[in-house]
């Protein structure tokens, strides 16, 4: 049986860089827009409520429940605890053969709360689903919202993907807030590492010669990593913190730990970076007579590979509501960091655009950005993001060529998993 998380790339939508899609049915888009407009106050309240009570990875109990509530009230069939994850869910509406997946994120950052704007992501996902519920039968689609925990650390989508939760999805979408609109958003592949060193404790003054300093191993490793940076390939990054390095100045540290992220433009480049960084970690142990082990703390994130046709439809819809996204030729120069949505788009045709908010010069993962995520600009992003996603699904579902392409890919993928 094929592994559900395998790197099976979706077939390209079209050999041309700009696929042509049939126009969206204006009657259907008007009905979806009206459904979102009716729920607008509730969607904004949802965004603010999630923001007010930030919860960390795999512990988003209140946030998941808040996200589910308006879907349950609208008649979506709800399943909680999917993939063995307490705060993951699915909410399904309709019976059409084309399954449109919309991903909601709601985990926060330690100490900074929603400085990545996942409150906006969750509320816009709900809004898009409510809009599509108005036209699900007419579009012959099934709308499925995925509550995906632990995007910041833990890879909830990767676990859900590997455990079959996305198996029937033909197209997956979400929007992420940022300082400006980006349609073809790019991300970096990511490995989340712990490097632990074990030495030998001793009195740092009376008998230092008997010790083996795990804290020094950390120092040597970080010096080696710093020197490596000059020789990294374009797109490769590494950054981390010292999680622990000793307990008292007069005790030679017996244990020390580094937490590091390795990032690269694609998975092959990440493998190369992992090999080179591992040599630096090993150097710390060799130089100090300690031992070390390297552990992955979360599933590896792959780079985003957005579907060309769905991307084209989103660009048309987001500009149609008056937004001016970054020019396509500039998108590659603006990587977003990393996201487990990359793993989804490596298996399922999908998109992960950025919806712009007025962040007053701040960027994601800054306290100022967290504050910006409950302003009027952020509230507008919730509604605009929901509207653009819903319209995109309507346009793609109504285009016979791309509808059949997505259905064929979905059927083939499910056969591979049997």
Secondary structure as GFF3:
##gff-version 3
##sequence-region A 1 418
A	DSSP	alpha_helix	26	38	.	.	.	ID=ss1
A	DSSP	alpha_helix	40	52	.	.	.	ID=ss2
A	DSSP	alpha_helix	61	73	.	.	.	ID=ss3
A	DSSP	beta_strand	77	80	.	.	.	ID=ss4
A	DSSP	three_ten_helix	82	84	.	.	.	ID=ss5
A	DSSP	beta_strand	89	93	.	.	.	ID=ss6
A	DSSP	beta_strand	98	104	.	.	.	ID=ss7
A	DSSP	alpha_helix	118	133	.	.	.	ID=ss8
A	DSSP	alpha_helix	136	139	.	.	.	ID=ss9
A	DSSP	beta_strand	141	147	.	.	.	ID=ss10
A	DSSP	alpha_helix	156	162	.	.	.	ID=ss11
A	DSSP	beta_strand	171	178	.	.	.	ID=ss12
A	DSSP	beta_strand	189	198	.	.	.	ID=ss13
A	DSSP	three_ten_helix	208	210	.	.	.	ID=ss14
A	DSSP	alpha_helix	214	228	.	.	.	ID=ss15
A	DSSP	three_ten_helix	229	231	.	.	.	ID=ss16
A	DSSP	beta_strand	237	244	.	.	.	ID=ss17
A	DSSP	beta_strand	255	264	.	.	.	ID=ss18
A	DSSP	alpha_helix	267	288	.	.	.	ID=ss19
A	DSSP	beta_strand	291	296	.	.	.	ID=ss20
A	DSSP	alpha_helix	308	320	.	.	.	ID=ss21
A	DSSP	alpha_helix	328	331	.	.	.	ID=ss22
A	DSSP	alpha_helix	341	345	.	.	.	ID=ss23
A	DSSP	beta_strand	350	356	.	.	.	ID=ss24
A	DSSP	alpha_helix	367	372	.	.	.	ID=ss25
A	DSSP	alpha_helix	376	398	.	.	.	ID=ss26
A	DSSP	alpha_helix	400	416	.	.	.	ID=ss27
###
